[in-house]
Amino acid sequence: MSEKKRDIWVFGDYRNYFQNRVTLQLLSRARELAVKIDAEVCAVVFGHWTEEWVDEALAQNPTFCGVVQEYIAHGADKVYLTDHPRLALYSMETYALLMERLARREKPEIILIGATTFGREFAPRLAKRLETGLTADCIGLDINPEGLLVQTAPSFGGSLVAEIITPERRPQMATVRPGTFQ
């Protein structure tokens, strides 16, 4: 029986979909990282898509093809989508609980989250629940020869740059500033 392929997850933060493209930037970078460790890229999306939301998206962008389809177009091999009316509003505790349960079941190698206002609050809570480390506000991501995520982040008020790895705990987690990647 073949071993399950490793996953790199990107949390799909679509609230400011047309102003903030951090999820698409992370999917693009995750695709590059996945090649180095033979992993699949997965987007994780929680929410509730009402007709009004889709109508507003179409009004802002007539070529709107849907969040899930765009995530796939930008590098996701698969999308974990949870659509429920209770997810229409961002709830930190609900989202953290859902993500924890999904991560414990699917066991991703890496989780990337945009360093948005929501992501900066969500990611540490998730890392605590998963009992793993988190590097916040990364400005670079790479894979080292051992296959570990190298997370580059400013330290000491931005006067130094640190390269951080999580050698033992999984998943490896990082938040990344919007605009860091293409």
N, C-alpha and C positions, 0 to 999 in steps of 0.2 A: 504494500500500500504506500502510495507516495505521500510525502510530508506536505502539510498545508503551506502554501506560499506566504511569505511575510507580507504584512500590510503597512503602508504609510497612510495615516488618516489625516484629513484636513476637515476641520469643523467649518461647515457652511454658514457663515454669518451674512445673511442676505438683507438685513433690516434697512440698510442704506445702500441698496443694491446698485443704484446707478451713480452714486457719488463715491462710494468706497469699494474698490475692486480687490481688496486684500485676499479674499478667498481665491479668486482667479490667479493672483500672483503666487499664492502658496501652492495651488495645484500645479502650476507650471514648474516651480522649483522642486516639488515633490516628485514630479515625473522624472526630472534629471537625477534626483537622489535614488529613485527606485531602480534605475538602470544599474547603479553601482552595487546594489545588494539583491538584485533579482526579486523585487517586491512589486506588489500591485498598489496602485494609488486609489484610495477610497475617499469620497466626500461623505460627510455625515450631516444630515439636514433634519432639523426638527421644526415644525410649524404647522400652520393651517392656511391653505391657499383658497381663499374665498373668491367668488367671481369678481368682487370689487377689487381685490388685490391684482388679479390678472388683468382686469380692465385698466387699472391705473398703470400697470407695467406696460401694457400695449400703447397707452396714450403717450407715455414718455419715450417709448422706443418701438416704432411700428414693426420692426423686425424681431421683436422679442420672441424668443423660442422656448422660454421656460428656464427656470433656475437649474433644474436637473440636467436638461439637455446642454445648457451652456457649461456646466461643470464637466460633463463628459467631453465636450468639445475642447476644453482646456486641460484635459489630461486625466480625468478620473476614469479608472477601469470599471468601477462600480460605485453605486450610490446607496447608502443606507438612508432611507427616507421614512420618517415618522410624521404622518399627517393626522392631526386630531384637533378638534375645536379648542380643547384646553391648552393647546400649544400656540394659540394665536398671539398671546402676549408672552414676552420673554419672562420666564420665572427662573431665577438663578438656581434655586433648589431643585425644581423639576428637571431642568436641563442637565444639571450635574448628576442627578440620580439616573436619568435615562442614559446618559453617556457612560457613567460608571458601569451600569448593567451590561450595556452593549460591549464595552471594552473588556470586561471580565469574561464575557462569553466568546468573543471573537479574537481576543489577545493580539491587538496590533503591536507592531514593533515600535512605531513612532506615531505621536499625535502632534499635529501642528495647528495652532490657533492664532488668528489675527490679534495683534495687540491693540484692539479697539477698546473703547470704554468697557463694553460687555466682556470681551475676551480677557482683559486684565483682571476682572473680578471672577470670571468663570474658571479660567485655567488653574489658578492656585487651589481652588476648592476641589476641582477634579483631581489634581495631582495628590492632594491630601487624601481623598477617598481611595485612590488607587495605590497609595503608599509608594509613590515614586517621586523623583526629582522634577524640577521645572526650571528652565532658564527663561527669564523674562526679557522682552524687548530685544530679541536677537537682531543683529544686522547682517548675519551671515550663517549659512548652514552648509555642511559638507559631510562626506562619509570618509572616515579614516581607513587605513589598510585592514584593520581588524573588523570593519563593518559597522562601527559605532558612529552615531550621529555626533558631529562636531558642531557645537553651538557657539557662535561668536557673538559676544555681547559686550557693550561698554561697561566699564567698572570705574570705581572711584570718581564719580561725577563726570564720566566721559573722558577722563584724561588718559585712561588705559583701556586696552581691549583684551578681554579674556577669552580663551578657548576652553569650553566646558564639555565634558562627556559624562554620560551616565553608564558606567561599565557593568553594573549589576542589576539594577531595577528595570522593570519594563511596565509600561511603555516608556520610551524616552520622550520627553515632552518639551516643547518650546512655544513661546509666543513670538511673533515676528511683526515688526513695525510695518504699517501700510506704506507702500512705495519702496520697500527695500528691494524687491525683485520686479522684473518686467512682467 
